[in-house]
Amino acid sequence: MAFGPALIAVLAGSVLVTSFLSGIFGMAGGMILLGVLLLVLDVAPAMVLFGTTQMASNGWRAFLWRRFVQWPIFAGYLIGSVAAFALMKVIAFVPDKATIYLGLGLLPFLADMLPHSLRLDITRRGAPVYCGAIIMVLQLLAGAAGNVLDIFFQNSTLDRKTIVATKAATQMVAHLLRVAYFGSFAHLMDESLPWWIYVGAVLTAFAGTSMAAFVLHRMSDAGFRRWSRIIIRSVSLTYVARGLWLLVTGSPT
């Protein structure tokens, strides 16, 4: 693929804006970035670039807010995600774009339909372990599951800074595993990316994440939760429509 000025500008702008959103809301930006990357790249290269960018963004965000990280939640999440990753490596499945878009769009609504007894709350006993396993499987089967992870945290009583910090720590590891998984398939795609694309994406992600810290400081917990839900629902509906369009038209892109 030829990376002309227009495409580079689109990629850089997308990474900057979505890193800024993720820096405020924790995960919403990642949903948008993956959708943009899938418009211009094949699944495996898009996943590797997405994972690299998000790993950098989440790692920097976790560092900036490190004193708010709930490390017991992180430890449980790590156990569950690594176990699920090992299982998925045996299955070795790469989803198509229609599956990814539909998964991104439908998962938040399905999570909301769960009965209260199965309420997804990251602070419940054992929840971080099965949350890590569920999110990892969904990330590899449906492309991303940040919107479902948002449900686990939005249903808790944690404040906005603790939510953003702890989610960032867990997702830094999750995206590292994503890169390892899809990177093993990327060589099968006739679409390699130059090294400077990754370097530029990482630096841009750092910039967007740093700018977001100023906004998060000034936002209330109520505003944080309200806008998180609005953005997630809006993006989810858009992706459902996109996935259905790909299925109806039979288009691979």
Rosetta silent file (secondary structure, phi, psi, omega in degrees, C-alpha in Angstrom):
SEQUENCE: MAFGPALIAVLAGSVLVTSFLSGIFGMAGGMILLGVLLLVLDVAPAMVLFGTTQMASNGWRAFLWRRFVQWPIFAGYLIGSVAAFALMKVIAFVPDKATIYLGLGLLPFLADMLPHSLRLDITRRGAPVYCGAIIMVLQLLAGAAGNVLDIFFQNSTLDRKTIVATKAATQMVAHLLRVAYFGSFAHLMDESLPWWIYVGAVLTAFAGTSMAAFVLHRMSDAGFRRWSRIIIRSVSLTYVARGLWLLVTGSPT
SCORE:     score description
SCORE:     0.000 S_00000001
   1 L     0.000  137.679  178.609    0.000    0.000    0.000 S_00000001
   2 L   -88.421  124.427 -179.040    1.229    3.503   -0.879 S_00000001
   3 L   -98.226   85.529  177.089    1.173    5.861    2.093 S_00000001
   4 L   -78.467  173.743 -178.445    0.613    9.250    0.495 S_00000001
   5 H   -56.563  -39.892 -177.806    0.218   12.546    2.381 S_00000001
   6 H   -64.784  -45.799 -179.227   -3.590   12.279    2.505 S_00000001
   7 H   -66.434  -40.272  178.471   -3.581    8.759    3.997 S_00000001
   8 H   -62.483  -41.110  179.038   -0.853    9.664    6.478 S_00000001
   9 H   -63.706  -40.356  178.956   -2.846   12.721    7.562 S_00000001
  10 H   -64.146  -45.933 -179.649   -5.978   10.592    8.061 S_00000001
  11 H   -64.188  -45.917 -179.145   -4.101    8.002   10.123 S_00000001
  12 H   -63.865  -43.676  179.161   -2.282   10.614   12.217 S_00000001
  13 H   -63.674  -39.873  179.921   -5.469   12.595   12.832 S_00000001
  14 H   -64.871  -44.174  179.804   -7.385    9.447   13.771 S_00000001
  15 H   -64.457  -42.155 -178.399   -4.713    8.326   16.243 S_00000001
  16 H   -64.301  -49.891 -177.457   -4.486   11.798   17.811 S_00000001
  17 H   -65.655  -44.126 -176.918   -8.251   12.278   18.225 S_00000001
  18 H   -72.709  -31.335  174.374   -8.963    8.745   19.427 S_00000001
  19 H   -67.606  -35.704  176.413   -6.030    8.776   21.876 S_00000001
  20 H   -64.205  -45.756  178.448   -7.431   12.031   23.233 S_00000001
  21 H   -63.317  -44.070  179.838  -10.880   10.427   23.646 S_00000001
  22 H   -64.364  -34.582  178.868   -9.407    7.310   25.233 S_00000001
  23 H   -65.052  -25.180  179.158   -7.383    9.482   27.584 S_00000001
  24 H   -91.632  -48.673 -171.633  -10.638   11.000   28.850 S_00000001
  25 H  -102.434   -7.888  175.735  -13.078    8.090   28.724 S_00000001
  26 L    98.549  -53.121 -174.412  -10.728    5.121   28.924 S_00000001
  27 L  -136.998  -18.433 -171.524  -11.800    3.046   25.898 S_00000001
  28 H   -55.831  -37.583 -178.520  -14.189    4.886   23.551 S_00000001
  29 H   -63.587  -35.167 -179.608  -11.401    6.137   21.307 S_00000001
  30 H   -62.456  -39.059  177.038  -10.125    2.636   20.604 S_00000001
  31 H   -57.306  -45.408 -177.564  -13.477    1.599   19.140 S_00000001
  32 H   -68.646  -43.802 -178.258  -13.357    4.503   16.702 S_00000001
  33 H   -61.044  -44.010 -179.736   -9.699    4.001   15.745 S_00000001
  34 H   -61.667  -40.997  177.999  -10.166    0.331   14.906 S_00000001
  35 H   -60.482  -40.073  178.809  -13.128    1.184   12.677 S_00000001
  36 H   -67.293  -44.976 -178.560  -11.026    3.741   10.784 S_00000001
  37 H   -62.708  -35.844 -179.860   -8.057    1.383   10.363 S_00000001
  38 H   -69.592  -17.161  177.009  -10.303   -1.362    8.977 S_00000001
  39 H   -73.701  -25.393 -173.435  -11.417    1.026    6.241 S_00000001
  40 H  -120.051  -11.093 -177.711   -7.891    1.242    4.815 S_00000001
  41 L  -128.703  160.016  172.933   -6.076   -1.926    5.944 S_00000001
  42 L   -72.118  168.845 -170.796   -6.639   -5.686    5.952 S_00000001
  43 H   -60.094  -54.575 -175.143   -7.633   -7.295    9.258 S_00000001
  44 H   -62.926  -50.061  177.132   -4.253   -8.563   10.523 S_00000001
  45 H   -60.945  -37.699  178.244   -2.178   -5.431    9.692 S_00000001
  46 H   -62.389  -41.691 -179.619   -4.970   -3.224   11.067 S_00000001
  47 H   -66.785  -38.220 -179.886   -4.985   -5.223   14.303 S_00000001
  48 H   -68.278  -45.567  178.467   -1.201   -5.041   14.689 S_00000001
  49 H   -65.052  -42.362  177.889   -1.099   -1.269   14.095 S_00000001
  50 H   -60.728  -46.927 -179.460   -4.134   -0.781   16.336 S_00000001
  51 H   -62.745  -41.973  179.131   -2.600   -2.931   19.071 S_00000001
  52 H   -62.897  -46.120 -179.619    0.750   -1.131   18.893 S_00000001
  53 H   -63.431  -46.775 -177.864   -0.885    2.291   19.053 S_00000001
  54 H   -70.692  -31.062  175.948   -3.234    1.359   21.876 S_00000001
  55 H   -63.333  -42.747  178.269   -0.474   -0.386   23.824 S_00000001
  56 H   -66.680  -45.810 -178.523    1.518    2.854   23.752 S_00000001
  57 H   -62.307  -47.443 -179.384   -1.505    5.014   24.556 S_00000001
  58 H   -69.158  -37.207  178.736   -2.659    2.817   27.452 S_00000001
  59 H   -63.673  -43.155  178.730    0.861    2.363   28.784 S_00000001
  60 H   -67.572  -39.198  178.902    1.442    6.117   28.886 S_00000001
  61 H   -65.541  -40.886  178.165   -1.999    6.694   30.422 S_00000001
  62 H   -63.395  -36.381  178.162   -1.323    4.067   33.105 S_00000001
  63 H   -68.079  -43.371 -178.833    1.972    5.803   33.899 S_00000001
  64 H   -62.877  -34.818 -175.975    0.359    9.239   34.136 S_00000001
  65 L  -113.095   27.548 -170.445   -2.353    7.948   36.514 S_00000001
  66 H   -57.947  -30.326 -178.510   -0.307    5.168   38.166 S_00000001
  67 H   -73.757   -8.371  179.074   -1.256    6.111   41.741 S_00000001
  68 H  -101.462   -4.159 -177.508   -4.925    5.409   40.921 S_00000001
  69 L   -67.926  131.093  173.733   -4.380    1.885   39.497 S_00000001
  70 L   -89.351   96.810 -172.318   -6.169   -0.896   41.412 S_00000001
  71 H   -66.728  -32.000  174.354   -3.428   -3.530   41.230 S_00000001
  72 H   -61.770  -38.577  176.543   -5.540   -6.464   42.572 S_00000001
  73 H   -64.637  -43.035  179.451   -7.973   -5.895   39.674 S_00000001
  74 H   -60.272  -44.137 -178.099   -5.027   -5.740   37.270 S_00000001
  75 H   -62.931  -44.864  178.869   -3.570   -9.006   38.607 S_00000001
  76 H   -64.278  -41.790  178.653   -6.863  -10.881   38.259 S_00000001
  77 H   -61.264  -41.613 -179.164   -7.408   -9.492   34.763 S_00000001
  78 H   -61.478  -43.312  179.302   -3.899  -10.565   33.747 S_00000001
  79 H   -60.481  -48.476 -178.714   -4.518  -14.158   34.867 S_00000001
  80 H   -65.310  -41.038 -176.289   -7.775  -14.422   32.936 S_00000001
  81 H   -71.142  -38.845  178.769   -6.484  -12.787   29.759 S_00000001
  82 H   -65.795  -40.770  178.135   -3.302  -14.868   29.534 S_00000001
  83 H   -62.361  -43.753  179.729   -5.292  -18.098   29.990 S_00000001
  84 H   -67.750  -36.559  178.146   -7.739  -17.079   27.249 S_00000001
  85 H   -60.860  -43.948  179.678   -4.877  -16.025   24.963 S_00000001
  86 H   -60.930  -40.020  178.033   -3.289  -19.467   25.256 S_00000001
  87 H   -65.882  -43.538 -177.320   -6.607  -21.081   24.291 S_00000001
  88 H   -68.805  -28.579  176.390   -7.129  -18.753   21.319 S_00000001
  89 H   -64.937  -30.415  177.487   -3.632  -19.445   19.986 S_00000001
  90 H   -72.062  -40.093 -179.969   -4.662  -23.074   19.654 S_00000001
  91 H   -70.408  -41.388  176.345   -7.866  -22.110   17.783 S_00000001
  92 L    53.909   62.827 -178.931   -5.984  -19.592   15.560 S_00000001
  93 L  -111.963  134.796  175.406   -9.009  -17.768   14.122 S_00000001
  94 L  -116.741  114.847 -177.372   -8.908  -14.456   12.205 S_00000001
  95 L   -72.858  157.680  173.053  -12.330  -12.768   11.866 S_00000001
  96 L   -87.128  175.594 -173.607  -13.478  -10.930    8.740 S_00000001
  97 H   -67.605  -37.788  179.646  -14.392   -7.245    8.755 S_00000001
  98 H   -60.904  -42.996  178.541  -18.169   -7.780    8.891 S_00000001
  99 H   -61.415  -42.021 -178.613  -17.773   -9.944   12.021 S_00000001
 100 H   -64.908  -47.293 -178.793  -15.579   -7.325   13.679 S_00000001
 101 H   -62.891  -43.622  179.471  -17.959   -4.443   12.982 S_00000001
 102 H   -65.744  -39.984  177.497  -20.999   -6.415   14.175 S_00000001
 103 H   -62.517  -45.326  178.104  -19.145   -7.572   17.267 S_00000001
 104 H   -59.345  -39.675 -175.159  -18.065   -4.025   18.097 S_00000001
 105 H   -79.488  -37.280 -172.315  -21.597   -2.750   17.656 S_00000001
 106 H   -87.825  -28.121 -172.990  -23.684   -5.444   19.338 S_00000001
 107 H   -57.874  -41.790  179.593  -21.620   -6.338   22.400 S_00000001
 108 H   -62.779  -38.152 -179.391  -22.529   -3.273   24.529 S_00000001
 109 H   -70.224  -38.222  177.294  -26.257   -3.835   23.978 S_00000001
 110 H   -65.019  -39.009  179.177  -25.976   -7.556   24.768 S_00000001
 111 H   -63.444  -36.920 -179.501  -24.103   -6.736   27.970 S_00000001
 112 H   -69.352  -19.905 -177.475  -26.894   -4.392   29.049 S_00000001
 113 L   -84.447   -7.224  179.947  -29.449   -7.194   28.627 S_00000001
 114 L   -65.395  143.185  176.962  -27.837   -9.391   31.282 S_00000001
 115 L   -64.550  159.378 -176.575  -29.953   -9.887   34.456 S_00000001
 116 H   -59.953  -30.830 -179.534  -28.909   -8.010   37.585 S_00000001
 117 H   -65.250  -23.053  178.039  -27.657  -11.242   39.171 S_00000001
 118 H  -106.667   20.973 -176.656  -25.059  -11.423   36.396 S_00000001
 119 L   -52.062  129.279 -178.517  -24.282   -7.687   36.558 S_00000001
 120 L   -82.170   99.271 -178.156  -20.857   -7.018   35.112 S_00000001
 121 L  -129.182  116.139 -173.597  -19.036   -5.234   37.938 S_00000001
 122 L   -63.907  -18.215 -178.503  -15.230   -5.320   37.953 S_00000001
 123 L   -89.140   -5.415  177.653  -15.116   -4.979   41.772 S_00000001
 124 L   -69.863  154.049  179.208  -17.069   -8.195   42.432 S_00000001
 125 L   -59.091  127.904  178.605  -15.179  -11.216   43.764 S_00000001
 126 L    79.759  -11.067 -175.968  -13.562  -13.103   40.883 S_00000001
 127 H   -60.485  -41.536 -179.886  -14.812  -10.564   38.316 S_00000001
 128 H   -58.820  -35.124 -178.598  -11.343   -9.394   37.154 S_00000001
 129 H   -68.192  -51.632 -178.527  -10.370  -12.980   36.220 S_00000001
 130 H   -74.368  -23.754  173.242  -13.427  -13.778   34.128 S_00000001
 131 H   -63.895  -47.064  178.920  -13.461  -10.230   32.786 S_00000001
 132 H   -59.554  -41.171 -179.980   -9.911  -10.718   31.495 S_00000001
 133 H   -67.785  -45.910 -179.205  -10.832  -14.037   29.887 S_00000001
 134 H   -62.848  -47.829 -177.009  -14.032  -12.717   28.289 S_00000001
 135 H   -63.883  -40.418 -179.764  -12.427   -9.541   26.967 S_00000001
 136 H   -64.634  -44.050  178.050   -9.448  -11.377   25.499 S_00000001
 137 H   -61.762  -45.728 -179.283  -11.645  -13.884   23.663 S_00000001
 138 H   -65.298  -37.123  178.519  -13.885  -11.104   22.343 S_00000001
 139 H   -62.206  -36.986 -176.900  -10.893   -9.015   21.283 S_00000001
 140 H   -87.441  -25.864  178.311   -9.547  -11.856   19.189 S_00000001
 141 H   -90.365  -42.075 -175.910  -12.889  -13.093   17.827 S_00000001
 142 L  -107.949    3.991  175.287  -14.740   -9.811   17.350 S_00000001
 143 L    95.447  -43.507 -179.642  -11.749   -7.521   16.971 S_00000001
 144 L  -160.055  156.667  179.732  -12.246   -5.412   20.083 S_00000001
 145 L  -145.066   24.836 -179.959  -14.184   -5.456   23.316 S_00000001
 146 H   -60.394  -32.079  179.305  -13.420   -2.113   24.888 S_00000001
 147 H   -69.152  -34.421  176.598  -17.114   -1.302   24.961 S_00000001
 148 H   -72.285  -40.406  176.271  -17.837   -4.444   26.997 S_00000001
 149 H   -59.494  -38.008  176.629  -14.923   -3.684   29.315 S_00000001
 150 H   -56.700  -38.434 -179.470  -16.481   -0.250   29.790 S_00000001
 151 H   -62.522  -42.180  178.601  -19.636   -1.968   31.108 S_00000001
 152 H   -57.276  -41.005 -177.025  -17.612   -3.810   33.777 S_00000001
 153 H   -84.720  -36.111  179.743  -16.191   -0.517   35.020 S_00000001
 154 H   -65.034  -28.559  179.448  -19.256    1.687   34.498 S_00000001
 155 L   -82.027   -3.738  179.056  -21.279   -0.689   36.714 S_00000001
 156 L   -91.702  176.130  177.298  -18.780   -0.306   39.565 S_00000001
 157 L  -101.253   12.769  179.726  -18.562    2.468   42.142 S_00000001
 158 L   -67.317  147.287  178.012  -14.991    3.383   41.197 S_00000001
 159 L   -78.888  169.833 -170.767  -14.316    7.059   40.470 S_00000001
 160 H   -62.814  -38.088 -178.436  -13.334    8.281   36.996 S_00000001
 161 H   -70.560  -38.394  177.036   -9.570    8.504   37.631 S_00000001
 162 H   -66.935  -39.411  178.052   -9.409    4.998   39.093 S_00000001
 163 H   -62.175  -51.173 -177.868  -11.433    3.667   36.164 S_00000001
 164 H   -62.199  -43.147 -177.640   -9.213    5.296   33.547 S_00000001
 165 H   -67.574  -46.877 -176.930   -5.983    4.272   35.298 S_00000001
 166 H   -69.100  -41.505  176.694   -6.927    0.656   35.999 S_00000001
 167 H   -61.993  -38.546  179.750   -8.407    0.089   32.535 S_00000001
 168 H   -62.577  -42.966  179.619   -5.255    1.536   30.990 S_00000001
 169 H   -63.385  -44.152 -179.527   -3.044   -0.892   32.908 S_00000001
 170 H   -66.815  -38.924 -175.811   -5.150   -3.906   31.923 S_00000001
 171 H   -78.646  -20.658  172.199   -5.387   -2.866   28.290 S_00000001
 172 H   -60.045  -44.104  178.057   -1.672   -2.252   27.927 S_00000001
 173 H   -70.359  -41.935 -178.505   -1.234   -5.989   28.518 S_00000001
 174 H   -60.009  -40.846 -179.086   -4.292   -6.901   26.430 S_00000001
 175 H   -74.446  -28.860  172.636   -2.963   -5.022   23.396 S_00000001
 176 H   -61.919  -43.978  177.724    0.458   -6.600   23.806 S_00000001
 177 H   -67.024  -35.571  177.170   -1.249   -9.998   23.539 S_00000001
 178 H   -61.437  -45.827  179.352   -3.292   -8.738   20.560 S_00000001
 179 H   -61.362  -42.257  179.259   -0.114   -7.743   18.703 S_00000001
 180 H   -63.268  -39.002 -177.509    1.423  -11.140   19.461 S_00000001
 181 H   -70.723  -58.180 -176.219   -1.710  -12.942   18.221 S_00000001
 182 H   -74.745  -23.723  175.486   -2.432  -11.059   15.000 S_00000001
 183 H   -62.976  -28.559  179.281    1.250  -10.459   14.307 S_00000001
 184 H   -72.414  -15.016  177.971    1.596  -14.203   13.805 S_00000001
 185 H  -105.422  -15.347 -172.719   -0.910  -13.924   10.930 S_00000001
 186 H   -61.129  -31.209 -178.706    0.204  -10.601    9.442 S_00000001
 187 L   -67.926  -16.758  178.924    2.891  -12.219    7.275 S_00000001
 188 L   -81.044  -13.439 -178.900    0.136  -14.085    5.443 S_00000001
 189 L   -94.730  140.451  178.439   -1.362  -10.781    4.270 S_00000001
 190 L   -85.846   60.293 -175.204    0.032   -8.966    1.254 S_00000001
 191 L  -161.850   75.279 -179.793    0.022   -5.683    3.141 S_00000001
 192 L   -87.748  152.256 -178.484    3.081   -4.901    5.226 S_00000001
 193 L  -110.727  138.461  178.107    3.486   -1.571    7.010 S_00000001
 194 L   -68.187  153.419 -175.426    6.735    0.448    7.114 S_00000001
 195 H   -60.382  -33.787 -175.176    8.396    0.864   10.504 S_00000001
 196 H   -69.660  -20.051  175.157    7.948    4.639   10.546 S_00000001
 197 H   -64.845  -43.019  179.703    4.153    4.224   10.542 S_00000001
 198 H   -66.515  -43.362  179.788    4.399    2.482   13.930 S_00000001
 199 H   -62.281  -46.028  179.551    6.822    5.071   15.338 S_00000001
 200 H   -63.264  -39.487 -179.795    4.631    7.958   14.192 S_00000001
 201 H   -65.635  -40.877 -179.999    1.486    6.315   15.572 S_00000001
 202 H   -64.452  -45.945 -179.481    3.096    5.739   18.984 S_00000001
 203 H   -64.484  -39.484  178.131    4.338    9.336   19.264 S_00000001
 204 H   -66.354  -38.374  177.530    0.956   10.699   18.178 S_00000001
 205 H   -63.116  -40.200  176.272   -0.780    8.473   20.740 S_00000001
 206 H   -58.560  -44.150 -177.818    1.484    9.882   23.473 S_00000001
 207 H   -63.816  -47.110 -179.200    0.512   13.429   22.458 S_00000001
 208 H   -63.462  -40.472  179.945   -3.238   12.739   22.422 S_00000001
 209 H   -66.052  -40.530 -179.918   -3.125   10.941   25.766 S_00000001
 210 H   -65.139  -41.311  179.613   -1.147   13.746   27.412 S_00000001
 211 H   -64.421  -33.512 -176.690   -3.589   16.425   26.223 S_00000001
 212 H   -66.870  -26.428 -177.014   -6.542   14.435   27.577 S_00000001
 213 H   -59.208  -35.022 -179.369   -5.225   14.568   31.158 S_00000001
 214 H   -66.399  -36.557 -179.294   -6.107   18.266   31.408 S_00000001
 215 H   -73.627  -42.342 -178.032   -9.731   17.583   30.428 S_00000001
 216 H   -62.031  -35.886  178.193  -10.149   14.578   32.734 S_00000001
 217 H   -57.780  -35.052 -172.845   -8.994   16.652   35.714 S_00000001
 218 H   -95.213   -6.745 -177.542  -11.864   19.079   35.124 S_00000001
 219 L   -89.037  142.392  177.265  -14.627   16.567   34.336 S_00000001
 220 L   -81.362  161.064  176.926  -17.065   15.354   37.003 S_00000001
 221 H   -62.639  -38.772 -179.932  -17.720   11.650   37.637 S_00000001
 222 H   -65.607  -43.259  178.122  -21.346   12.098   36.521 S_00000001
 223 H   -65.254  -37.506  178.137  -20.312   13.797   33.293 S_00000001
 224 H   -59.714  -48.469 -178.563  -17.697   11.114   32.684 S_00000001
 225 H   -67.998  -41.548 -178.682  -20.247    8.298   32.933 S_00000001
 226 H   -62.997  -49.175 -177.967  -22.916   10.132   30.904 S_00000001
 227 H   -70.715  -31.428  175.478  -20.653   10.995   27.979 S_00000001
 228 H   -59.324  -47.249 -178.546  -19.025    7.543   28.017 S_00000001
 229 H   -66.741  -39.892  179.570  -22.412    5.901   27.473 S_00000001
 230 H   -62.212  -46.346 -178.642  -23.452    8.391   24.773 S_00000001
 231 H   -66.149  -44.523 -178.506  -20.257    7.875   22.778 S_00000001
 232 H   -61.650  -46.127 -179.000  -20.287    4.083   23.139 S_00000001
 233 H   -64.935  -40.636 -178.761  -23.934    3.773   22.033 S_00000001
 234 H   -64.625  -47.090  179.662  -23.473    6.136   19.086 S_00000001
 235 H   -66.419  -38.168 -179.330  -20.369    4.362   17.799 S_00000001
 236 H   -61.294  -45.360  179.202  -21.953    0.936   18.390 S_00000001
 237 H   -62.727  -38.912  178.096  -24.991    1.755   16.239 S_00000001
 238 H   -62.427  -40.947 -178.315  -22.722    3.028   13.476 S_00000001
 239 H   -72.581  -33.848  174.816  -20.727   -0.213   13.498 S_00000001
 240 H   -61.221  -45.217  178.687  -23.835   -2.397   13.433 S_00000001
 241 H   -61.602  -41.783  179.474  -24.952   -0.528   10.310 S_00000001
 242 H   -65.221  -43.987  179.633  -21.488   -0.933    8.748 S_00000001
 243 H   -63.426  -42.408  178.028  -21.354   -4.659    9.514 S_00000001
 244 H   -63.828  -38.366  178.414  -24.821   -5.246    8.075 S_00000001
 245 H   -62.559  -42.549  178.470  -23.856   -3.320    4.941 S_00000001
 246 H   -64.085  -38.023  178.776  -20.800   -5.537    4.425 S_00000001
 247 H   -68.521  -43.225 -177.367  -22.907   -8.669    4.875 S_00000001
 248 H   -68.364  -42.600 -176.665  -25.649   -7.507    2.493 S_00000001
 249 H   -84.039  -18.222 -177.450  -23.316   -6.255   -0.232 S_00000001
 250 L    73.468   13.637 -179.142  -20.754   -9.039    0.184 S_00000001
 251 L   -73.956  136.342  178.698  -18.001   -6.440    0.126 S_00000001
 252 L   -78.796  -11.350 -176.754  -14.725   -7.546    1.798 S_00000001
 253 L  -124.205    0.000    0.000  -13.933   -3.957    2.844 S_00000001
